[in-house]
Amino acid sequence: MSQLKVDSIVPRGGLPSGASGGIIQVVQTLKTDAFSTTSASYVDITGMSLTITPQSSNSKILIDVTINNGANQIGAIRVLRGSTPVGISTAVSGNRVNGTFGASADNNATVNTFGAKFIDSPATTSATTYKLQVYISDHV
């Protein structure tokens, strides 16, 4: 496995005065097998967790999720940092979600793709685990 280790990545022209930043690390998880549930409450999607250690307490973590749903289901997903849902509105009560996905009306012949992106600020330099959860609210 190849590795690229750097302290920071800075634009060729440099950073503006007083600015800091750069991409320090990238962590990815990919699930290639199927996951199925009929749970009406949140459950962890097996194999969809990862751990990253922020370099500084003001590091930002870009969360980028893509889900392919090939079932006749309506549901929602959320991302947790540890046991805390992140990237969702605190003004909404009930089942807070990062996003919802729709149903396939043609008996699993269509795969619906859902995506969500947001930036998290974990405010720590400790190893931080993110995981993906899903619940099913209806079946078509």
DSSP file (Angstrom, degrees, kcal/mol; ACC not computed):
  #  RESIDUE AA STRUCTURE BP1 BP2  ACC     N-H-->O    O-->H-N    N-H-->O    O-->H-N    TCO  KAPPA ALPHA  PHI   PSI    X-CA   Y-CA   Z-CA
    1    1 A M              0   0    0      0, 0.0     2,-0.2     0, 0.0     0, 0.0   0.000 360.0 360.0 360.0 131.7    0.0    0.0    0.0
    2    2 A S        -     0   0    0      2,-0.0     2,-0.4     0, 0.0     0, 0.0  -0.543 360.0-161.1 -82.7 149.5    1.4    3.4   -0.9
    3    3 A Q        -     0   0    0     -2,-0.2     2,-0.5     2,-0.0     0, 0.0  -0.991  11.9-162.5-132.9 142.5    1.4    6.3    1.5
    4    4 A L        -     0   0    0     -2,-0.4     2,-0.5     2,-0.0    -2,-0.0  -0.984  15.3-173.6-121.2 117.0    1.7   10.0    1.0
    5    5 A K        +     0   0    0     -2,-0.5     2,-0.3    20,-0.0    20,-0.1  -0.953  14.1 153.2-118.5 124.7    2.7   11.9    4.2
    6    6 A V        -     0   0    0     -2,-0.5     3,-0.1    18,-0.3    -2,-0.0  -0.957  46.0-133.3-141.3 158.9    2.8   15.6    4.3
    7    7 A D  S    S-     0   0    0      1,-0.3     2,-0.3    -2,-0.3    -1,-0.1   0.816  88.1 -21.6 -80.4 -33.0    2.3   18.3    7.0
    8    8 A S        -     0   0    0     -3,-0.1     2,-0.5     2,-0.0    -1,-0.3  -0.978  53.6-126.0-166.2 162.6    0.0   20.3    4.8
    9    9 A I        -     0   0    0     -2,-0.3    14,-0.3    -3,-0.1    -3,-0.0  -0.986  32.1-174.4-118.1 120.7   -1.0   21.0    1.2
   10   10 A V        -     0   0    0     -2,-0.5    12,-0.1    12,-0.1     5,-0.1  -0.914  32.2 -99.8-118.7 139.5   -0.8   24.6    0.3
   11   11 A P    >   -     0   0    0      0, 0.0     3,-2.6     0, 0.0    -1,-0.0  -0.215  37.0-112.3 -54.5 148.8   -1.9   26.2   -3.0
   12   12 A R  T 3  S+     0   0    0      1,-0.3     3,-0.1     2,-0.1    -2,-0.0   0.830 119.4  50.4 -53.8 -36.4    0.9   26.8   -5.4
   13   13 A G  T 3  S-     0   0    0      1,-0.3    -1,-0.3     3,-0.0     2,-0.0   0.451 116.4-119.0 -82.5   0.3    0.5   30.6   -5.0
   14   14 A G    <   -     0   0    0     -3,-2.6    -1,-0.3     2,-0.0    -2,-0.1  -0.175  35.0 -63.1  87.2 174.8    0.6   30.3   -1.2
   15   15 A L        -     0   0    0      4,-0.1     3,-0.1     1,-0.1     6,-0.0  -0.717  55.3 -99.1 -98.0 149.1   -2.1   31.2    1.4
   16   16 A P    >   -     0   0    0      0, 0.0     3,-2.3     0, 0.0    -1,-0.1  -0.245  59.1 -74.9 -60.5 156.3   -3.4   34.7    2.0
   17   17 A S  T 3  S+     0   0    0      1,-0.3     3,-0.1     3,-0.0     0, 0.0  -0.287 121.0  12.9 -55.1 130.1   -1.9   36.6    4.9
   18   18 A G  T 3  S+     0   0    0      1,-0.3    -1,-0.3    -3,-0.1     2,-0.2   0.349 100.5 123.1  85.0  -6.9   -3.2   35.2    8.2
   19   19 A A    <   +     0   0    0     -3,-2.3    -1,-0.3     2,-0.0     2,-0.3  -0.531  34.9 179.4 -88.0 154.9   -4.8   32.1    6.6
   20   20 A S        +     0   0    0     -2,-0.2     2,-0.3    -3,-0.1   -10,-0.0  -0.908  25.8  86.5-139.7 169.9   -4.1   28.6    7.5
   21   21 A G        +     0   0    0     -2,-0.3     2,-0.2    -6,-0.0   -12,-0.1  -0.837  21.6 161.2 136.2-171.0   -5.3   25.3    6.3
   22   22 A G        -     0   0    0     -2,-0.3     2,-0.6   -14,-0.1   -12,-0.1  -0.540  56.1 -67.2 131.0 162.1   -4.9   22.5    3.8
   23   23 A I        +     0   0    0    -14,-0.3     3,-0.1    -2,-0.2   -14,-0.1  -0.738  48.5 173.3 -82.6 121.4   -5.9   18.9    3.5
   24   24 A I        -     0   0    0     -2,-0.6   -18,-0.3     1,-0.3     2,-0.3   0.828  59.7  -4.4 -99.9 -40.4   -4.1   17.0    6.1
   25   25 A Q        -     0   0    0    -20,-0.1     2,-0.4     2,-0.0    -1,-0.3  -0.994  51.4-150.4-153.7 157.2   -5.6   13.5    5.8
   26   26 A V        -     0   0    0     -2,-0.3     2,-0.4    -3,-0.1    -3,-0.0  -0.999  13.1-176.2-131.0 130.4   -8.3   11.5    4.0
   27   27 A V        +     0   0    0     -2,-0.4     2,-0.3     2,-0.0    25,-0.1  -0.990   9.2 178.4-127.2 136.0  -10.1    8.5    5.5
   28   28 A Q        -     0   0    0     -2,-0.4     2,-0.4     2,-0.0    -2,-0.0  -0.978  16.4-166.1-138.3 147.8  -12.7    6.5    3.6
   29   29 A T        -     0   0    0     -2,-0.3     2,-0.4    21,-0.1    21,-0.1  -0.993   9.6-167.7-130.1 144.4  -14.8    3.5    4.1
   30   30 A L        -     0   0    0     -2,-0.4     2,-0.6    17,-0.1    -2,-0.0  -0.996   8.1-157.4-134.5 127.8  -16.6    1.6    1.3
   31   31 A K        +     0   0    0     -2,-0.4     4,-0.1     1,-0.1    16,-0.0  -0.927  16.3 170.1-106.7 120.5  -19.3   -1.0    1.7
   32   32 A T        +     0   0    0     -2,-0.6     2,-0.2     2,-0.1    -1,-0.1   0.532  56.9  74.4-107.7  -9.6  -19.6   -3.3   -1.3
   33   33 A D  S    S-     0   0    0      1,-0.1     2,-0.1     0, 0.0    -2,-0.0  -0.588  89.1 -93.3 -99.5 168.2  -22.0   -5.9    0.1
   34   34 A A        -     0   0    0     -2,-0.2     2,-0.4     2,-0.0    -1,-0.1  -0.434  29.6-161.2 -80.9 151.1  -25.7   -5.5    0.7
   35   35 A F        -     0   0    0     -2,-0.1     2,-0.4    -4,-0.1    10,-0.0  -0.997  10.9-174.7-129.0 136.6  -27.3   -4.3    4.0
   36   36 A S        +     0   0    0     -2,-0.4     2,-0.3    35,-0.0    -2,-0.0  -0.995  11.0 154.8-136.4 138.5  -30.9   -4.9    4.8
   37   37 A T        -     0   0    0     -2,-0.4    -2,-0.0     2,-0.1    98,-0.0  -0.985  30.4-166.3-154.0 155.1  -33.2   -3.9    7.6
   38   38 A T        +     0   0    0     -2,-0.3     2,-0.1    35,-0.0    -1,-0.0   0.119  46.7 142.4-121.3  15.6  -36.8   -3.3    8.3
   39   39 A S        -     0   0    0      1,-0.1    97,-3.3    95,-0.1     4,-0.1  -0.342  43.6-157.8 -65.3 132.5  -36.1   -1.5   11.6
   40   40 A A  S    S+     0   0    0     95,-0.2     2,-0.3    -2,-0.1    -1,-0.1   0.285  80.8  58.5 -91.5   8.8  -38.4    1.5   12.4
   41   41 A S  S    S-     0   0    0     93,-0.1    95,-0.2    54,-0.0    93,-0.1  -0.924 106.2 -76.1-130.3 161.1  -35.7    2.8   14.7
   42   42 A Y        +     0   0    0     -2,-0.3     2,-0.3    93,-0.1    93,-0.2  -0.267  49.8 178.7 -61.5 135.9  -32.1    3.7   13.9
   43   43 A V  E     -A  134   0A   0     91,-2.0    91,-2.2    -4,-0.1     2,-0.2  -0.976  33.5-104.0-132.5 148.8  -29.6    0.8   13.4
   44   44 A D  E     -A  133   0A   0     -2,-0.3     2,-0.7    89,-0.2    89,-0.2  -0.467  29.3-127.0 -67.6 139.6  -25.9    0.9   12.5
   45   45 A I  E >   -     0   0A   0     87,-2.6     3,-2.0     3,-0.2    87,-0.3  -0.828  35.8-116.7 -85.8 115.4  -25.1    0.0    8.9
   46   46 A T  E 3  S+     0   0A   0     -2,-0.7    -1,-0.0     1,-0.3    -3,-0.0  -0.224  94.9  15.2 -57.8 138.1  -22.5   -2.8    9.4
   47   47 A G  E 3  S+     0   0A   0      1,-0.1     2,-0.4   -16,-0.0    -1,-0.3   0.490  96.4 109.6  79.2   3.4  -19.1   -1.9    8.0
   48   48 A M  E <   +     0   0A   0     -3,-2.0    84,-2.0    84,-0.2     2,-0.3  -0.479  50.7  94.1-114.1  62.1  -19.9    1.8    7.7
   49   49 A S  E     +A  131   0A   0     -2,-0.4     2,-0.3    82,-0.2    82,-0.2  -0.981  43.4 178.5-141.7 155.2  -17.8    3.4   10.4
   50   50 A L  E     -A  130   0A   0     80,-2.3    80,-2.8    -2,-0.3     2,-0.4  -0.983  18.9-135.8-152.4 160.1  -14.4    5.0   10.4
   51   51 A T  E     +A  129   0A   0     -2,-0.3     2,-0.3    78,-0.2    78,-0.2  -0.969  19.9 177.6-123.6 135.6  -12.0    6.6   12.8
   52   52 A I  E     -A  128   0A   0     76,-2.7    76,-3.2    -2,-0.4    -2,-0.0  -0.984  20.8-144.4-134.2 145.3  -10.0    9.8   12.2
   53   53 A T        -     0   0    0     -2,-0.3    74,-0.2    74,-0.3    72,-0.1  -0.914  21.7-137.9-112.0 105.4   -7.7   11.7   14.5
   54   54 A P        -     0   0    0      0, 0.0     3,-0.1     0, 0.0     7,-0.0  -0.318   4.8-141.2 -61.2 142.6   -7.9   15.4   14.0
   55   55 A Q  S    S+     0   0    0      1,-0.1     2,-0.3     2,-0.0    70,-0.1   0.821  82.7  17.1 -75.9 -31.6   -4.5   17.2   14.0
   56   56 A S  S >  S-     0   0    0     68,-0.2     3,-1.7     1,-0.0    68,-0.4  -0.929  80.0-111.2-137.9 163.9   -5.7   20.2   15.9
   57   57 A S  T 3  S+     0   0    0     -2,-0.3    66,-0.2     1,-0.3    68,-0.1   0.646 117.8  52.1 -71.6 -12.6   -8.8   21.1   18.0
   58   58 A N  T 3  S+     0   0    0     65,-0.1    -1,-0.3    64,-0.1    67,-0.1   0.203  80.9 130.9-105.5  16.2  -10.0   23.5   15.3
   59   59 A S    <   -     0   0    0     -3,-1.7    64,-0.5    65,-0.2     2,-0.4  -0.366  49.9-139.7 -64.4 146.4   -9.8   20.9   12.4
   60   60 A K        -     0   0    0     61,-0.1     2,-0.5    62,-0.1    61,-0.2  -0.887   7.3-149.9-108.4 141.6  -12.8   20.5   10.2
   61   61 A I  E     -E  120   0B   0     59,-3.0    59,-3.2    -2,-0.4     2,-0.6  -0.955   6.5-147.5-115.4 118.2  -14.0   17.1    9.0
   62   62 A L  E     -E  119   0B   0     -2,-0.5     2,-0.5    57,-0.2    57,-0.2  -0.767  13.0-159.9 -85.4 119.5  -15.8   16.9    5.6
   63   63 A I  E     +E  118   0B   0     55,-3.1    55,-1.9    -2,-0.6     2,-0.4  -0.888  12.2 178.5-100.6 125.7  -18.4   14.2    5.7
   64   64 A D  E     -E  117   0B   0     -2,-0.5     2,-0.4    53,-0.2    53,-0.2  -0.951   5.1-178.7-133.1 110.9  -19.4   12.9    2.3
   65   65 A V  E     -E  116   0B   0     51,-3.0    51,-2.2    -2,-0.4     2,-0.4  -0.912  10.5-177.1-117.1 134.6  -22.0   10.1    2.2
   66   66 A T  E     -E  115   0B   0     -2,-0.4     2,-0.4    49,-0.2    49,-0.2  -0.995   7.6-172.8-129.2 127.8  -23.4    8.3   -0.8
   67   67 A I  E     -E  114   0B   0     47,-3.2    47,-2.9    -2,-0.4     2,-0.6  -0.958  12.0-156.5-119.9 135.0  -26.1    5.6   -0.4
   68   68 A N  E     -E  113   0B   0     -2,-0.4     2,-0.6    45,-0.2    45,-0.2  -0.963  12.2-167.2-109.4 119.1  -27.5    3.4   -3.1
   69   69 A N  E     +E  112   0B   0     43,-3.6    43,-3.1    -2,-0.6    33,-0.1  -0.927  18.4 166.9-110.1 117.9  -31.0    2.0   -2.2
   70   70 A G        +     0   0    0     -2,-0.6     2,-0.2    41,-0.2    40,-0.1   0.203  50.9  91.2-112.3  14.6  -32.3   -0.8   -4.3
   71   71 A A  S    S-     0   0    0     41,-0.1     2,-1.9     2,-0.1    33,-0.8  -0.646  88.0-105.0-108.2 165.4  -35.2   -1.8   -2.1
   72   72 A N  S    S+     0   0    0     -2,-0.2    68,-1.8    31,-0.2     2,-0.3  -0.535  79.6 121.9 -84.8  71.2  -38.9   -0.7   -2.1
   73   73 A Q  E     -B  139   0A   0     -2,-1.9     2,-0.4    29,-0.3    66,-0.2  -0.928  53.6-152.0-136.7 155.3  -38.3    1.4    1.0
   74   74 A I  E     +B  138   0A   0     64,-2.3    63,-2.5    -2,-0.3    64,-1.6  -0.998  43.6 128.2-121.8 131.2  -38.6    4.9    2.4
   75   75 A G  E     -BC 136 101A   0     26,-1.7    26,-2.1    -2,-0.4     2,-0.3  -0.865  43.9-111.7-161.6-167.0  -36.3    5.8    5.1
   76   76 A A  E     -BC 135 100A   0     59,-2.1    59,-2.1    -2,-0.3     2,-0.3  -0.971  14.3-152.1-143.7 155.1  -33.7    8.1    6.6
   77   77 A I  E     -BC 134  99A   0     22,-2.6    21,-2.6    -2,-0.3    22,-1.4  -0.899  10.6-176.1-124.2 157.7  -30.0    8.1    7.4
   78   78 A R  E     -B  133   0A   0     55,-1.9    55,-2.7    -2,-0.3     2,-0.4  -0.987  19.4-133.5-148.6 155.5  -27.9    9.9    9.9
   79   79 A V  E     -BD 132  86A   0      7,-0.6     7,-2.5    -2,-0.3     2,-0.4  -0.905  20.4-159.1-108.5 136.0  -24.2   10.2   10.8
   80   80 A L  E     -BD 131  85A   0     51,-2.7    51,-2.0    -2,-0.4     2,-0.7  -0.938  15.1-152.3-116.0 139.2  -23.0    9.9   14.3
   81   81 A R  E >  S-BD 130  84A   0      3,-3.1     3,-2.1    -2,-0.4     2,-0.6  -0.943  84.8 -41.9-101.5 108.2  -19.8   11.2   15.9
   82   82 A G  T 3  S-     0   0    0     47,-2.8    -2,-0.1    -2,-0.7    49,-0.1  -0.628 127.2 -28.6  66.4-115.4  -19.4    8.7   18.7
   83   83 A S  T 3  S+     0   0    0     -2,-0.6    -1,-0.3     2,-0.1    47,-0.1   0.247 119.9  98.9-112.4  11.1  -23.0    8.5   19.9
   84   84 A T  E <  S-D   81   0A   0     -3,-2.1    -3,-3.1     0, 0.0     2,-0.1  -0.877  72.5-128.5-105.2 121.9  -24.0   12.1   18.9
   85   85 A P  E     -D   80   0A   0      0, 0.0     2,-0.3     0, 0.0    -5,-0.3  -0.443  34.3-166.7 -62.0 138.1  -25.9   12.8   15.6
   86   86 A V  E     +D   79   0A   0     -7,-2.5    -7,-0.6     1,-0.1     3,-0.1  -0.883  53.9  31.8-128.1 158.3  -24.0   15.5   13.6
   87   87 A G  S    S+     0   0    0     -2,-0.3     2,-0.3     1,-0.3    -1,-0.1   0.701  91.8 109.0  74.4  20.3  -24.7   17.7   10.6
   88   88 A I  S    S-     0   0    0     -3,-0.2    -1,-0.3    -9,-0.1     2,-0.2  -0.870  76.1 -91.0-127.9 161.2  -28.4   18.0   11.3
   89   89 A S    >   -     0   0    0      8,-0.3     3,-0.5    -2,-0.3     8,-0.1  -0.486  19.2-158.5 -72.6 133.7  -30.7   20.7   12.6
   90   90 A T  T 3  S+     0   0    0     -2,-0.2    -1,-0.1     1,-0.2     6,-0.0   0.528  89.1  71.9 -84.8  -6.5  -31.2   21.0   16.3
   91   91 A A  T 3  S+     0   0    0      2,-0.1     2,-0.5     0, 0.0    -1,-0.2   0.602  82.9  82.5 -82.1 -11.3  -34.4   22.9   15.6
   92   92 A V    <   -     0   0    0     -3,-0.5     2,-0.2     2,-0.1     4,-0.1  -0.801  68.6-153.2 -98.0 132.3  -36.2   19.8   14.4
   93   93 A S        +     0   0    0     -2,-0.5     2,-0.2     2,-0.1    -2,-0.1  -0.497  57.5  28.4 -95.5 171.1  -37.7   17.4   16.9
   94   94 A G  S    S+     0   0    0     -2,-0.2     2,-1.3     2,-0.1    -2,-0.1  -0.550 118.9   5.8  83.8-147.4  -38.3   13.7   16.6
   95   95 A N  S    S-     0   0    0     -2,-0.2     2,-0.2     1,-0.0    -2,-0.1  -0.596  75.9-155.5 -76.6  95.3  -36.1   11.6   14.3
   96   96 A R        -     0   0    0     -2,-1.3     2,-0.3    -4,-0.1    -2,-0.1  -0.538  18.3-173.2 -74.4 137.2  -33.4   14.0   13.2
   97   97 A V        -     0   0    0     -2,-0.2    -8,-0.3     1,-0.1   -19,-0.2  -0.901  40.4-144.5-133.2 155.9  -31.8   13.0    9.9
   98   98 A N  S    S-     0   0    0    -21,-2.6     2,-0.3     1,-0.4   -20,-0.2   0.697  88.2 -33.1 -83.7 -25.6  -29.0   13.9    7.5
   99   99 A G  E     -C   77   0A   0    -22,-1.4   -22,-2.6    17,-0.1    -1,-0.4  -0.957  55.9-120.2 178.5 166.0  -31.3   13.0    4.7
  100  100 A T  E     -C   76   0A   0     -2,-0.3     2,-0.3   -24,-0.2   -24,-0.3  -0.819  17.1-149.0-118.1 159.0  -34.1   10.7    3.4
  101  101 A F  E     -C   75   0A   0    -26,-2.1   -26,-1.7    -2,-0.3     2,-0.1  -0.954  14.5-133.1-128.5 152.6  -34.3    8.3    0.6
  102  102 A G        -     0   0    0     -2,-0.3   -29,-0.3   -28,-0.2     2,-0.2  -0.256  24.7 -91.8 -98.3-177.3  -37.2    7.3   -1.6
  103  103 A A        -     0   0    0    -31,-0.1     2,-0.7    -2,-0.1   -31,-0.2  -0.563  23.7-123.3 -97.8 156.7  -38.7    4.1   -2.8
  104  104 A S        -     0   0    0    -33,-0.8     3,-0.5    -2,-0.2     4,-0.3  -0.899  20.9-166.5 -96.4 117.6  -38.1    2.1   -5.9
  105  105 A A  S    S+     0   0    0     -2,-0.7    -1,-0.1     1,-0.2   -33,-0.1   0.523  74.8  67.4 -85.4  -4.8  -41.5    1.7   -7.6
  106  106 A D  S >  S-     0   0    0      4,-0.1     3,-1.2     0, 0.0    -1,-0.2  -0.217 117.2 -90.6-116.7  46.4  -40.4   -1.0  -10.0
  107  107 A N  T 3  S-     0   0    0     -3,-0.5    -2,-0.1     1,-0.3   -36,-0.1   0.904  86.2 -47.7  55.8  53.8  -39.7   -3.9   -7.8
  108  108 A N  T 3  S+     0   0    0     -4,-0.3    -1,-0.3     2,-0.1    -3,-0.1   0.514 107.4 117.6  71.2   7.7  -36.0   -3.4   -7.1
  109  109 A A    <   +     0   0    0     -3,-1.2     2,-0.4    -5,-0.0    -2,-0.1   0.705  68.9  59.2 -77.9 -17.5  -35.1   -2.8  -10.8
  110  110 A T  S    S-     0   0    0    -40,-0.1     2,-0.6     2,-0.0    -2,-0.1  -0.912  71.4-149.2-114.3 137.8  -34.0    0.8  -10.0
  111  111 A V        -     0   0    0     -2,-0.4     2,-0.5   -41,-0.1   -41,-0.2  -0.927  13.9-152.0-103.4 121.9  -31.3    1.9   -7.6
  112  112 A N  E     -E   69   0B   0    -43,-3.1   -43,-3.6    -2,-0.6     2,-0.5  -0.799   8.3-150.5 -93.3 132.2  -31.9    5.2   -6.0
  113  113 A T  E     -E   68   0B   0     -2,-0.5     2,-0.4   -45,-0.2   -45,-0.2  -0.891  13.3-175.2-108.1 132.0  -28.8    7.2   -5.0
  114  114 A F  E     -E   67   0B   0    -47,-2.9   -47,-3.2    -2,-0.5     2,-0.3  -0.959   3.0-171.9-122.9 141.4  -28.8    9.6   -2.1
  115  115 A G  E     -E   66   0B   0     -2,-0.4     2,-0.3   -49,-0.2   -49,-0.2  -0.973   7.5-176.8-134.4 150.8  -25.9   11.8   -1.1
  116  116 A A  E     -E   65   0B   0    -51,-2.2   -51,-3.0    -2,-0.3     2,-0.4  -0.993   2.4-177.5-144.5 139.9  -25.2   14.1    1.8
  117  117 A K  E     +E   64   0B   0     -2,-0.3     2,-0.3   -53,-0.2   -53,-0.2  -0.999  15.0 144.5-137.2 139.1  -22.3   16.4    2.5
  118  118 A F  E     -E   63   0B   0    -55,-1.9   -55,-3.1    -2,-0.4     2,-0.5  -0.973  41.6-113.3-162.8 166.3  -21.5   18.6    5.5
  119  119 A I  E     -E   62   0B   0     -2,-0.3     2,-0.3   -57,-0.2   -57,-0.2  -0.924  27.0-160.7-111.2 128.4  -18.6   19.8    7.6
  120  120 A D  E     -E   61   0B   0    -59,-3.2   -59,-3.0    -2,-0.5   -34,-0.0  -0.798  10.3-155.4-106.4 149.6  -18.2   18.7   11.2
  121  121 A S        +     0   0    0     -2,-0.3   -61,-0.1   -61,-0.2   -64,-0.0  -0.830  13.5 177.5-122.2  89.3  -16.1   20.5   13.9
  122  122 A P        -     0   0    0      0, 0.0    -1,-0.1     0, 0.0     3,-0.1   0.697  26.4-146.7 -71.6 -17.2  -15.3   17.8   16.5
  123  123 A A        +     0   0    0    -64,-0.5     2,-0.3   -66,-0.2   -66,-0.2   0.895  61.1  96.3  54.8  46.7  -13.2   20.2   18.6
  124  124 A T        -     0   0    0    -68,-0.4   -65,-0.2   -65,-0.1    -1,-0.2  -0.977  65.0-148.7-153.6 161.9  -10.7   17.5   19.7
  125  125 A T  S    S+     0   0    0     -2,-0.3     2,-0.2    -3,-0.1   -68,-0.1   0.183  71.5 105.8-115.0  12.0   -7.4   15.9   18.9
  126  126 A S  S    S-     0   0    0      1,-0.1   -74,-0.1   -73,-0.1    -2,-0.1  -0.556  89.9 -82.2 -86.7 155.3   -8.5   12.5   20.1
  127  127 A A        -     0   0    0     -2,-0.2     2,-0.4   -74,-0.2   -74,-0.3  -0.370  52.7-159.0 -55.4 129.9   -9.4    9.6   17.7
  128  128 A T  E     -A   52   0A   0    -76,-3.2   -76,-2.7    -4,-0.1     2,-0.5  -0.967   5.7-151.2-124.2 128.3  -13.0   10.2   16.6
  129  129 A T  E     -A   51   0A   0     -2,-0.4   -47,-2.8   -78,-0.2     2,-0.4  -0.850   8.8-169.4-104.6 132.3  -15.3    7.6   15.2
  130  130 A Y  E     -AB  50  81A   0    -80,-2.8   -80,-2.3    -2,-0.5     2,-0.3  -0.919   9.5-179.7-113.1 143.0  -18.1    8.4   12.7
  131  131 A K  E     -AB  49  80A   0    -51,-2.0   -51,-2.7    -2,-0.4     2,-0.4  -0.972  22.4-126.6-142.3 159.8  -20.8    5.8   11.8
  132  132 A L  E     - B   0  79A   0    -84,-2.0   -87,-2.6    -2,-0.3     2,-0.3  -0.878  24.0-173.8-109.3 134.2  -23.8    5.7    9.6
  133  133 A Q  E     -AB  44  78A   0    -55,-2.7   -55,-1.9    -2,-0.4     2,-0.3  -0.894   1.7-168.6-125.0 157.4  -27.2    4.7   10.7
  134  134 A V  E     -AB  43  77A   0    -91,-2.2   -91,-2.0    -2,-0.3     2,-0.3  -0.979   6.0-171.0-139.6 150.1  -30.5    4.0    8.9
  135  135 A Y  E     - B   0  76A   0    -59,-2.1   -59,-2.1    -2,-0.3     2,-0.5  -0.985  19.9-133.6-137.6 155.0  -34.1    3.5    9.8
  136  136 A I  E     + B   0  75A   0    -97,-3.3   -61,-0.3    -2,-0.3     3,-0.1  -0.917  19.9 177.5-109.1 124.3  -37.0    2.5    7.5
  137  137 A S  E     -     0   0A   0    -63,-2.5     2,-0.3    -2,-0.5   -62,-0.2   0.625  66.1  -1.6-100.3 -15.7  -40.2    4.4    7.8
  138  138 A D  E     - B   0  74A   0    -64,-1.6   -64,-2.3     0, 0.0     2,-0.4  -0.987  54.6-136.8-166.4 158.8  -42.3    2.7    5.2
  139  139 A H  E       B   0  73A   0     -2,-0.3   -66,-0.2   -66,-0.2   -36,-0.0  -0.980 360.0 360.0-122.5 139.8  -42.3    0.0    2.5
  140  140 A V              0   0    0    -68,-1.8   -67,-0.1    -2,-0.4    -1,-0.1   0.452 360.0 360.0 -84.0 360.0  -43.9    0.5   -0.9
